[in-house]
Amino acid sequence: MIYDIIGSLLSRYLGFEYVWWAFGSFIIYAVFTIYIDQNNGLTLALISAFSLGVFDGTVGLLIADKLKATIREKDREVIKINFSLIFQMGIIAVAIGLIAILAF
C-alpha cells in the first residue's frame, strides 16, 4: 500500500506514467512469494501471492485513482476495476511468484 501511495504521488508530481510502477510490483510479488515459500511452503506461498495480486488489483488501483496518478485515458479503460482484472492480477502474481521460486 505504501508502494502504491509513493508511486501515485511521484507519477502525479513528476509526470511519469503510473503503469511503469508495475515493474516494482512484480518484484514485490516475487520476493514476497519466495519468502513465504521458504518459511511456510509452496501452497501457502501461491495462495498468498494470489491474495497480494488481488489486493494490488483493488486497493492499489483505488489508491492510484484517489491520488490522481498519471494514467493515460486509453490505459484507464484497460485497468478499470472489475472481476476479470482482479482475477488476472492474482494469476499474474502467482505466475511471477512461481517463476521466482523456480529461478531462485
C-alpha positions in Angstrom: 0.0 0.0 0.0 2.8 2.4 0.8 4.4 1.5 -2.5 1.1 2.5 -4.3 0.9 5.8 -2.4 4.5 6.7 -3.3 4.1 5.6 -6.9 0.9 7.6 -7.3 2.3 10.7 -5.8 5.6 10.5 -7.8 3.8 9.9 -11.0 1.4 12.8 -10.4 4.1 15.3 -9.4 6.9 14.2 -11.6 4.7 13.5 -14.6 5.6 9.9 -15.5 3.1 7.2 -16.3 1.9 5.2 -13.3 1.9 2.0 -15.3 5.7 1.9 -15.2 5.4 1.4 -11.5 4.1 -2.1 -12.2 7.6 -3.5 -12.6 8.2 -2.8 -8.9 5.0 -4.6 -8.0 6.3 -7.6 -9.9 9.5 -7.6 -7.9 7.4 -7.4 -4.7 5.3 -10.3 -5.9 8.5 -12.4 -6.5 10.2 -11.5 -3.2 7.1 -12.0 -1.2 6.3 -15.4 -2.7 9.9 -16.6 -2.2 9.8 -15.6 1.4 6.5 -17.3 2.1 7.7 -20.4 0.3 10.9 -20.7 2.3 9.1 -20.2 5.6 5.6 -21.8 5.1 5.7 -23.9 1.9 4.6 -23.7 -1.7 0.9 -24.0 -1.3 0.7 -21.1 1.2 3.1 -19.1 -0.9 1.0 -19.4 -4.0 -2.2 -18.6 -2.1 -0.5 -15.6 -0.6 0.8 -14.4 -4.0 -2.7 -14.6 -5.4 -4.1 -12.6 -2.4 -1.4 -10.0 -2.9 -2.3 -9.7 -6.6 -5.9 -9.3 -5.7 -5.1 -6.6 -3.1 -2.9 -4.8 -5.6 -5.6 -5.0 -8.3 -8.2 -3.5 -6.0 -6.7 -1.3 -3.2 -3.6 -0.4 -5.2 -5.7 0.9 -8.2 -8.1 2.7 -5.9 -5.2 4.5 -4.3 -3.8 5.4 -7.7 -7.2 6.8 -8.7 -7.8 8.7 -5.5 -4.3 10.3 -5.5 -4.8 11.1 -9.2 -1.8 9.2 -10.5 -0.8 10.0 -14.1 -2.6 7.4 -16.2 -3.3 7.8 -20.0 -7.0 7.7 -21.0 -6.5 4.5 -23.1 -4.8 2.8 -20.1 -7.7 3.8 -17.8 -10.0 1.7 -20.0 -7.7 -1.3 -19.6 -7.3 -1.0 -15.8 -11.0 -0.5 -14.8 -11.5 -2.5 -11.6 -13.7 -5.5 -12.3 -13.7 -9.2 -11.5 -11.7 -10.0 -14.6 -8.9 -7.6 -13.8 -8.8 -8.6 -10.2 -8.6 -12.3 -11.1 -5.9 -11.6 -13.7 -3.8 -9.6 -11.2 -4.0 -12.6 -8.8 -2.9 -15.0 -11.6 -0.1 -12.7 -12.7 1.2 -12.5 -9.1 1.1 -16.3 -8.8 2.9 -16.8 -12.1 5.6 -14.3 -11.2 6.0 -15.8 -7.8 6.2 -19.3 -9.1 8.8 -18.3 -11.7 10.8 -16.6 -8.9 10.7 -19.7 -6.7 11.9 -21.9 -9.6 14.6 -19.4 -10.5 15.9 -18.9 -7.0 
